[in-house]
């Protein structure tokens, strides 16, 4: 019985000692922003420039031939995008140069803002 009590007491002391050491390692991190999480990637905004080819305002979709987007390591290409706000497409016409911002949403990317390019 004395042996099991000694082993139990040793285990408790070991747990407390390891937690104290861990707390010491965390010293100095009080000023760090711990709100960053796995979702921070989805909040990153990437800027692009291209030409609108087709616009489907009712579906909230636009086909854009865009220049390379370095922040995403995307080459120059033509692709379809869904827009976050269908009303943004009202100012866009086929053949028009556009500036846009995209963000990751779910498994894909969505245009969070699009406007005629300022040249």
DSSP file (Angstrom, degrees, kcal/mol; ACC not computed):
  #  RESIDUE AA STRUCTURE BP1 BP2  ACC     N-H-->O    O-->H-N    N-H-->O    O-->H-N    TCO  KAPPA ALPHA  PHI   PSI    X-CA   Y-CA   Z-CA
    1    1 A X     >        0   0    0      0, 0.0     4,-2.2     0, 0.0     5,-0.2   0.000 360.0 360.0 360.0 -42.7    0.0    0.0    0.0
    2    2 A X  H  >  +     0   0    0      1,-0.2     4,-2.2     2,-0.2     5,-0.1   0.873 360.0  53.4 -61.2 -36.4    2.8    2.4    0.9
    3    3 A X  H  > S+     0   0    0      2,-0.2     4,-2.4     1,-0.2    -1,-0.2   0.913 109.0  46.8 -65.4 -44.0    4.4    1.6   -2.5
    4    4 A X  H  > S+     0   0    0      2,-0.2     4,-2.3     1,-0.2    -1,-0.2   0.860 112.2  50.8 -68.8 -34.4    1.2    2.5   -4.5
    5    5 A X  H  X S+     0   0    0     -4,-2.2     4,-2.6     2,-0.2    -1,-0.2   0.910 111.1  48.6 -66.9 -41.6    0.8    5.7   -2.4
    6    6 A X  H  X S+     0   0    0     -4,-2.2     4,-2.3    -5,-0.2    -2,-0.2   0.910 112.2  48.5 -64.1 -42.4    4.4    6.7   -3.1
    7    7 A X  H  X S+     0   0    0     -4,-2.4     4,-2.2     2,-0.2    -2,-0.2   0.908 112.4  48.6 -64.4 -41.9    3.9    6.0   -6.9
    8    8 A X  H  X S+     0   0    0     -4,-2.3     4,-2.2     2,-0.2    -2,-0.2   0.923 112.0  48.4 -63.5 -44.7    0.7    8.0   -7.0
    9    9 A X  H  X S+     0   0    0     -4,-2.6     4,-2.4     1,-0.2    -1,-0.2   0.892 110.8  51.6 -63.3 -39.8    2.3   11.0   -5.1
   10   10 A X  H  X S+     0   0    0     -4,-2.3     4,-2.2     2,-0.2    -1,-0.2   0.903 109.3  50.2 -63.1 -41.4    5.2   10.8   -7.5
   11   11 A X  H  X S+     0   0    0     -4,-2.2     4,-2.1     2,-0.2    -2,-0.2   0.910 110.5  49.2 -64.0 -42.8    2.9   10.9  -10.5
   12   12 A X  H  X S+     0   0    0     -4,-2.2     4,-2.3     1,-0.2    -2,-0.2   0.924 111.9  48.5 -62.9 -45.1    1.0   13.9   -9.2
   13   13 A X  H  X S+     0   0    0     -4,-2.4     4,-2.5     1,-0.2    -1,-0.2   0.883 109.5  53.2 -62.8 -38.5    4.3   15.8   -8.5
   14   14 A X  H  X S+     0   0    0     -4,-2.2     4,-2.3     2,-0.2    -1,-0.2   0.908 109.0  49.0 -63.3 -42.5    5.5   15.0  -12.0
   15   15 A X  H  X S+     0   0    0     -4,-2.1     4,-2.1     2,-0.2    -2,-0.2   0.934 113.2  46.4 -63.0 -47.3    2.3   16.4  -13.6
   16   16 A X  H  X S+     0   0    0     -4,-2.3     4,-2.2     1,-0.2    -2,-0.2   0.909 112.7  50.2 -62.6 -42.2    2.6   19.6  -11.5
   17   17 A X  H  X S+     0   0    0     -4,-2.5     4,-2.1     1,-0.2    -1,-0.2   0.903 111.0  48.1 -64.7 -41.3    6.3   20.0  -12.3
   18   18 A X  H  X S+     0   0    0     -4,-2.3     4,-2.0     1,-0.2    -1,-0.2   0.881 111.3  50.5 -69.5 -35.9    5.8   19.6  -16.0
   19   19 A X  H  X S+     0   0    0     -4,-2.1     4,-2.3     2,-0.2    -1,-0.2   0.887 109.1  51.6 -66.8 -38.1    2.9   22.1  -16.1
   20   20 A X  H  X S+     0   0    0     -4,-2.2     4,-1.9     2,-0.2    -2,-0.2   0.923 110.1  49.0 -64.2 -43.3    5.0   24.6  -14.2
   21   21 A X  H  X S+     0   0    0     -4,-2.1     4,-1.7     1,-0.2    -1,-0.2   0.892 110.6  50.9 -62.7 -40.0    7.8   24.2  -16.8
   22   22 A X  H  X S+     0   0    0     -4,-2.0     4,-1.3     1,-0.2    -1,-0.2   0.899 108.0  52.4 -64.3 -41.7    5.3   24.6  -19.7
   23   23 A X  H  < S+     0   0    0     -4,-2.3     4,-0.4     1,-0.2    -1,-0.2   0.877 107.0  53.4 -63.0 -36.8    3.9   27.8  -18.1
   24   24 A X  H >< S+     0   0    0     -4,-1.9     3,-1.1     1,-0.2    -1,-0.2   0.885 105.6  53.4 -65.0 -37.9    7.5   29.2  -17.9
   25   25 A X  H 3< S+     0   0    0     -4,-1.7    -1,-0.2     1,-0.2    -2,-0.2   0.816 105.3  55.2 -64.5 -29.8    8.0   28.5  -21.6
   26   26 A X  T >< S+     0   0    0     -4,-1.3     3,-1.7    -3,-0.2    -1,-0.2   0.520  80.2 119.5 -83.0  -6.0    4.8   30.5  -22.4
   27   27 A X  T <  S+     0   0    0     -3,-1.1    -3,-0.0    -4,-0.4    -4,-0.0  -0.315  72.0  29.8 -59.5 141.8    6.1   33.6  -20.6
   28   28 A X  T 3  S+     0   0    0      4,-0.0     3,-0.3     1,-0.0    -1,-0.3   0.395  93.8  95.4  89.1  -4.0    6.4   36.6  -22.9
   29   29 A X    X   +     0   0    0     -3,-1.7     3,-1.5     1,-0.2    -2,-0.1   0.354  50.7 100.5 -98.1   5.4    3.6   35.4  -25.1
   30   30 A X  T 3  S+     0   0    0      1,-0.3    -1,-0.2    -4,-0.1    -3,-0.1   0.778  81.1  50.7 -62.4 -27.2    1.0   37.5  -23.3
   31   31 A X  T 3  S+     0   0    0     -3,-0.3    -1,-0.3     2,-0.1     2,-0.2   0.484  86.9 108.7 -89.6  -2.5    1.1   40.2  -26.0
   32   32 A X  S <  S-     0   0    0     -3,-1.5     2,-0.9     1,-0.1    -3,-0.0  -0.500  75.7-117.8 -79.2 144.1    0.6   37.9  -28.9
   33   33 A X    >   -     0   0    0     -2,-0.2     3,-0.7     1,-0.1    -1,-0.1  -0.708  29.5-178.2 -80.4 108.6   -2.6   37.8  -30.8
   34   34 A X  T 3   +     0   0    0     -2,-0.9    -1,-0.1     1,-0.2    -2,-0.0   0.314  62.7  90.6 -90.7   8.6   -4.0   34.4  -30.3
   35   35 A X  T 3   +     0   0    0      2,-0.1     2,-0.3     0, 0.0    -1,-0.2   0.602  58.5 105.8 -80.2 -10.8   -7.1   35.1  -32.5
   36   36 A X    <   +     0   0    0     -3,-0.7     2,-0.2     2,-0.1     0, 0.0  -0.539  49.2 161.3 -70.5 130.9   -5.3   33.8  -35.6
   37   37 A X    >   -     0   0    0     -2,-0.3     3,-1.9     0, 0.0     4,-0.2  -0.706  57.2 -74.5-137.3-171.2   -6.6   30.5  -36.5
   38   38 A X  T >  S+     0   0    0      1,-0.3     3,-0.8    -2,-0.2     4,-0.2   0.727 122.8  65.1 -62.4 -21.6   -6.8   28.1  -39.4
   39   39 A X  T >> S+     0   0    0      1,-0.2     3,-0.8     2,-0.1     4,-0.6   0.506  72.6  92.5 -81.0  -3.0   -9.4   30.3  -41.1
   40   40 A X  H X> S+     0   0    0     -3,-1.9     3,-0.9     1,-0.3     4,-0.5   0.809  77.4  62.7 -64.4 -27.3   -7.0   33.2  -41.5
   41   41 A X  H X4 S+     0   0    0     -3,-0.8     3,-1.3     1,-0.2    63,-0.4   0.895  98.7  55.5 -61.3 -38.9   -6.1   31.9  -45.0
   42   42 A X  H <4 S+     0   0    0     -3,-0.8    -1,-0.2     1,-0.3    -2,-0.2   0.672 102.6  57.3 -69.1 -15.3   -9.7   32.5  -46.1
   43   43 A X  H << S+     0   0    0     -3,-0.9    -1,-0.3    -4,-0.6     2,-0.2   0.568  79.9 109.3 -91.4  -8.9   -9.5   36.1  -44.9
   44   44 A X    <<  -     0   0    0     -3,-1.3    60,-0.5    -4,-0.5     2,-0.5  -0.494  61.1-144.9 -71.5 133.2   -6.5   36.9  -47.2
   45   45 A X  E     -A  103   0A   0     -2,-0.2     2,-0.4    58,-0.1    58,-0.2  -0.858  10.9-163.6-102.5 130.3   -7.5   39.2  -50.1
   46   46 A X  E     -A  102   0A   0     56,-2.6    56,-2.8    -2,-0.5     2,-0.4  -0.938  11.1-142.2-113.3 135.2   -5.8   38.8  -53.5
   47   47 A X  E     +A  101   0A   0     -2,-0.4     2,-0.3    54,-0.2    54,-0.2  -0.787  22.3 177.5-101.7 140.0   -6.0   41.5  -56.1
   48   48 A X  E     -A  100   0A   0     52,-3.1    52,-2.5    -2,-0.4     2,-0.4  -0.914  18.0-155.3-136.6 163.9   -6.3   40.9  -59.8
   49   49 A X  E     +A   99   0A   0     -2,-0.3    18,-3.0    50,-0.2     2,-0.3  -0.998  35.2 117.4-138.0 138.6   -6.7   42.7  -63.1
   50   50 A X  E     -AB  98  66A   0     48,-2.4    48,-3.2    -2,-0.4     2,-0.4  -0.915  56.9 -74.5-170.6-162.5   -8.2   41.4  -66.2
   51   51 A X  E     -AB  97  65A   0     14,-2.0    14,-2.5    -2,-0.3     2,-0.4  -0.982  36.7-129.0-122.5 129.2  -10.9   41.6  -68.9
   52   52 A X  E     + B   0  64A   0     44,-2.7    43,-3.5    -2,-0.4    44,-0.3  -0.634  28.3 175.0 -75.6 127.7  -14.5   40.5  -68.3
   53   53 A X  E     +     0   0A   0     10,-3.5     2,-0.4    -2,-0.4    -1,-0.2   0.863  64.7  10.0 -98.6 -52.8  -15.7   38.2  -71.0
   54   54 A X  E     - B   0  63A   0      9,-0.8     9,-2.7    40,-0.1     2,-0.4  -0.979  62.3-162.6-131.9 142.8  -19.1   37.1  -70.0
   55   55 A X  E     - B   0  62A   0     -2,-0.4     2,-0.5     7,-0.2     7,-0.2  -0.994   8.8-175.9-127.9 129.4  -21.4   38.3  -67.2
   56   56 A X  E  >> + B   0  61A   0      5,-3.0     5,-2.2    -2,-0.4     4,-1.3  -0.820   7.3 177.6-121.5  88.8  -24.4   36.5  -65.7
   57   57 A X  T  45S+     0   0    0     -2,-0.5    -1,-0.1     1,-0.2    32,-0.1   0.857  77.6  56.0 -60.9 -38.8  -25.8   38.9  -63.2
   58   58 A X  T  45S+     0   0    0      1,-0.2    -1,-0.2    -3,-0.1    28,-0.1   0.881 116.1  36.7 -63.5 -37.9  -28.7   36.7  -62.3
   59   59 A X  T  45S-     0   0    0     -3,-0.3    -1,-0.2     2,-0.1    -2,-0.2   0.584 108.8-123.6 -89.3 -11.2  -26.4   33.9  -61.3
   60   60 A X  T  <5 +     0   0    0     -4,-1.3    23,-3.0     1,-0.3     2,-0.3   0.884  65.9 132.8  70.6  38.1  -23.7   36.2  -59.9
   61   61 A X  E   < -BC  56  82A   0     -5,-2.2    -5,-3.0    21,-0.2     2,-0.3  -0.919  33.5-176.5-125.9 149.9  -21.0   34.9  -62.2
   62   62 A X  E     -BC  55  81A   0     19,-2.4    19,-2.8    -2,-0.3     2,-0.5  -0.997  19.3-141.6-143.1 139.8  -18.4   36.5  -64.4
   63   63 A X  E     -BC  54  80A   0     -9,-2.7   -10,-3.5    -2,-0.3    -9,-0.8  -0.906  28.5-175.4-101.6 125.9  -15.8   35.0  -66.7
   64   64 A X  E     -BC  52  79A   0     15,-2.8    15,-2.5    -2,-0.5     2,-0.9  -0.974  28.7-150.8-128.6 133.8  -12.5   36.9  -66.6
   65   65 A X  E     -BC  51  78A   0    -14,-2.5   -14,-2.0    -2,-0.4    13,-0.3  -0.900  40.1-173.8 -94.5 104.9   -9.2   36.6  -68.5
   66   66 A X  E     -BC  50  77A   0     11,-2.7    11,-1.5    -2,-0.9   -16,-0.3  -0.682  25.5-116.4-109.0 157.1   -6.9   37.8  -65.8
   67   67 A X        -     0   0    0    -18,-3.0    10,-0.2    -2,-0.3   -18,-0.1  -0.216  60.3 -64.5 -71.6 172.3   -3.2   38.6  -65.6
   68   68 A X        -     0   0    0      8,-0.1     2,-0.7     1,-0.1     7,-0.2  -0.339  43.6-145.2 -59.8 141.4   -1.0   36.5  -63.3
   69   69 A X  B >>> -F   74   0B   0      5,-1.8     5,-2.1     1,-0.2     3,-1.5  -0.870  14.6-171.5-111.9  95.4   -1.9   36.8  -59.6
   70   70 A X  G >45S+     0   0    0     -2,-0.7     3,-0.8     1,-0.3    -1,-0.2   0.835  78.9  61.9 -59.4 -38.4    1.5   36.6  -57.9
   71   71 A X  G 345S+     0   0    0      1,-0.3    -1,-0.3   -24,-0.2    -2,-0.0   0.720 115.5  34.6 -64.4 -18.8    0.2   36.4  -54.3
   72   72 A X  G <45S-     0   0    0     -3,-1.5    -1,-0.3     2,-0.1    -2,-0.2   0.442 107.6-122.3-109.5  -4.7   -1.6   33.2  -55.3
   73   73 A X  T <<5 +     0   0    0     -3,-0.8     2,-0.4    -4,-0.8    -3,-0.2   0.844  60.6 151.8  61.5  34.2    1.1   31.9  -57.7
   74   74 A X  B   < -F   69   0B   0     -5,-2.1    -5,-1.8    -7,-0.0    -1,-0.2  -0.820  38.2-137.9 -95.1 133.3   -1.6   31.8  -60.4
   75   75 A X        -     0   0    0     -2,-0.4     2,-0.2    -7,-0.2    -6,-0.1  -0.296  42.3 -71.3 -78.1 172.5   -0.5   32.3  -64.0
   76   76 A X  S    S+     0   0    0     -8,-0.1     2,-0.3   -11,-0.1    -9,-0.2  -0.468  77.2 141.2 -60.3 130.4   -2.4   34.4  -66.5
   77   77 A X  E     -C   66   0A   0    -11,-1.5   -11,-2.7   -10,-0.2     2,-0.5  -0.977  51.1-108.9-163.7 172.0   -5.6   32.5  -67.4
   78   78 A X  E     +C   65   0A   0     -2,-0.3     2,-0.3   -13,-0.3   -13,-0.3  -0.950  46.7 152.0-112.9 131.4   -9.3   32.7  -68.1
   79   79 A X  E     -C   64   0A   0    -15,-2.5   -15,-2.8    -2,-0.5     2,-0.3  -0.990  42.3-107.3-155.9 161.7  -11.8   31.4  -65.5
   80   80 A X  E     -C   63   0A   0     -2,-0.3     2,-0.3   -17,-0.2   -17,-0.2  -0.728  33.8-172.5 -91.7 140.8  -15.3   31.7  -64.1
   81   81 A X  E     -C   62   0A   0    -19,-2.8   -19,-2.4    -2,-0.3     2,-0.4  -0.964  20.4-135.7-129.7 149.3  -15.8   33.3  -60.7
   82   82 A X  E     -Cd  61 110A   0     27,-0.6    29,-2.7    -2,-0.3     2,-0.3  -0.848  26.6-136.6 -95.2 140.9  -18.8   33.7  -58.5
   83   83 A X  E     - d   0 111A   0    -23,-3.0     3,-0.2    -2,-0.4    29,-0.2  -0.758   6.4-140.1-100.1 148.4  -19.2   37.2  -57.0
   84   84 A X  S    S+     0   0    0     27,-3.1     2,-0.5    -2,-0.3    28,-0.1   0.879  96.9  35.4 -69.7 -38.9  -20.1   37.8  -53.4
   85   85 A X    >   -     0   0    0     26,-0.4     3,-1.9     1,-0.1     4,-0.4  -0.934  67.7-160.8-123.7 107.8  -22.4   40.7  -54.3
   86   86 A X  G >  S+     0   0    0     -2,-0.5     3,-1.7     1,-0.3     4,-0.3   0.800  89.1  69.0 -56.2 -30.7  -24.4   40.4  -57.5
   87   87 A X  G >  S+     0   0    0      1,-0.3     3,-1.4     2,-0.2     4,-0.3   0.774  85.3  69.6 -62.0 -25.9  -25.0   44.1  -57.6
   88   88 A X  G X  S+     0   0    0     -3,-1.9     3,-0.8     1,-0.3    -1,-0.3   0.781  90.5  62.4 -61.6 -25.8  -21.2   44.7  -58.3
   89   89 A X  G X  S+     0   0    0     -3,-1.7     3,-1.5    -4,-0.4    -1,-0.3   0.647  80.4  82.3 -77.1 -13.6  -21.8   43.2  -61.7
   90   90 A X  G <  S+     0   0    0     -3,-1.4    -1,-0.2    -4,-0.3    -2,-0.1   0.823  93.6  46.7 -60.2 -31.7  -24.2   46.0  -62.8
   91   91 A X  G <  S+     0   0    0     -3,-0.8     2,-0.4    -4,-0.3    -1,-0.3   0.457  97.3  90.7 -89.8  -1.1  -21.2   48.2  -63.7
   92   92 A X    <   -     0   0    0     -3,-1.5     2,-0.3    -4,-0.1     6,-0.0  -0.824  51.9-177.3-104.4 133.2  -19.4   45.5  -65.6
   93   93 A X    >   -     0   0    0     -2,-0.4     3,-2.0     4,-0.1   -41,-0.3  -0.916  40.0 -86.6-123.2 151.1  -19.8   45.0  -69.4
   94   94 A X  T 3  S+     0   0    0     -2,-0.3   -41,-0.2     1,-0.3     3,-0.1  -0.296 115.6  23.8 -56.2 138.1  -18.2   42.3  -71.6
   95   95 A X  T 3  S+     0   0    0    -43,-3.5     2,-0.3     1,-0.3    -1,-0.3   0.335  92.7 132.7  88.1  -6.1  -14.8   43.4  -72.9
   96   96 A X    <   -     0   0    0     -3,-2.0   -44,-2.7   -44,-0.3    -1,-0.3  -0.580  60.4-121.1 -82.4 137.4  -14.3   45.8  -70.0
   97   97 A X  E     -A   51   0A   0     -2,-0.3    20,-2.8   -46,-0.2     2,-0.3  -0.599  39.5-169.6 -72.7 135.8  -11.0   45.9  -68.1
   98   98 A X  E     -AE  50 116A   0    -48,-3.2   -48,-2.4    -2,-0.3     2,-0.4  -0.942  25.1-149.6-132.2 150.7  -11.7   45.2  -64.5
   99   99 A X  E     +AE  49 115A   0     16,-2.5    16,-2.2    -2,-0.3     2,-0.3  -0.950  31.9 173.1-109.9 138.6   -9.9   45.2  -61.1
  100  100 A X  E     -AE  48 114A   0    -52,-2.5   -52,-3.1    -2,-0.4     2,-0.4  -0.960  27.7-142.6-146.0 162.0  -11.1   42.7  -58.6
  101  101 A X  E     -AE  47 113A   0     12,-2.6    11,-2.3    -2,-0.3    12,-1.4  -0.985  19.2-166.5-124.6 136.8  -10.3   41.2  -55.2
  102  102 A X  E     -AE  46 111A   0    -56,-2.8   -56,-2.6    -2,-0.4     2,-0.3  -0.941   5.0-171.8-126.0 149.4  -10.8   37.5  -54.4
  103  103 A X  E     -AE  45 110A   0      7,-2.3     7,-2.5    -2,-0.4     2,-0.4  -0.961  32.7-103.9-133.5 152.3  -10.9   35.6  -51.2
  104  104 A X  E     + E   0 109A   0    -60,-0.5     2,-0.4   -63,-0.4     5,-0.3  -0.614  38.3 177.5 -76.2 130.8  -10.9   31.9  -50.4
  105  105 A X  E >   - E   0 108A   0      3,-2.8     3,-1.6    -2,-0.4     2,-0.3  -0.942  60.2 -41.1-137.2 114.2  -14.4   30.7  -49.4
  106  106 A X  T 3  S-     0   0    0     -2,-0.4    -2,-0.0     1,-0.3     0, 0.0  -0.538 123.0 -24.4  68.2-130.0  -14.8   27.0  -48.7
  107  107 A X  T 3  S+     0   0    0     -2,-0.3    -1,-0.3    -3,-0.1     2,-0.2   0.486 132.1  45.8 -93.4  -3.7  -12.9   25.0  -51.3
  108  108 A X  E <  S- E   0 105A   0     -3,-1.6    -3,-2.8    -5,-0.0     2,-0.4  -0.515  81.9-100.8-125.5-167.4  -13.0   27.7  -53.9
  109  109 A X  E     - E   0 104A   0     -5,-0.3   -27,-0.6    -2,-0.2     2,-0.4  -0.920  26.6-165.5-122.2 147.2  -12.4   31.4  -54.5
  110  110 A X  E     -dE  82 103A   0     -7,-2.5    -7,-2.3    -2,-0.4     2,-0.6  -0.975  28.0-112.9-132.6 143.8  -15.0   34.2  -54.8
  111  111 A X  E     -dE  83 102A   0    -29,-2.7   -27,-3.1    -2,-0.4   -26,-0.4  -0.667  28.1-177.8 -76.1 119.7  -14.8   37.7  -56.0
  112  112 A X  E    S+     0   0A   0    -11,-2.3     2,-0.3    -2,-0.6   -10,-0.2   0.660  72.6  10.9 -91.5 -18.8  -15.4   40.0  -53.0
  113  113 A X  E     + E   0 101A   0    -12,-1.4   -12,-2.6   -29,-0.0     2,-0.3  -0.944  63.1 174.9-158.2 137.8  -15.1   43.2  -55.0
  114  114 A X  E     + E   0 100A   0     -2,-0.3     2,-0.3   -14,-0.2   -14,-0.2  -0.995   9.9 158.3-144.0 141.6  -15.1   44.0  -58.7
  115  115 A X  E     - E   0  99A   0    -16,-2.2   -16,-2.5    -2,-0.3     3,-0.1  -0.984  50.1 -76.4-155.2 158.1  -15.1   47.3  -60.5
  116  116 A X  E     - E   0  98A   0     -2,-0.3   -18,-0.3   -18,-0.2   -24,-0.1  -0.339  64.1 -99.2 -55.6 140.3  -14.1   48.8  -63.9
  117  117 A X        -     0   0    0    -20,-2.8     2,-0.8   -67,-0.2   -20,-0.1  -0.332  25.8-131.0 -65.9 142.7  -10.3   49.2  -64.0
  118  118 A X              0   0    0      1,-0.1    -1,-0.1    -3,-0.1   -20,-0.0  -0.859 360.0 360.0 -93.3 111.6   -8.9   52.6  -63.3
  119  119 A X              0   0    0     -2,-0.8    -1,-0.1   -22,-0.1    -2,-0.0   0.436 360.0 360.0-105.8 360.0   -6.5   53.3  -66.1
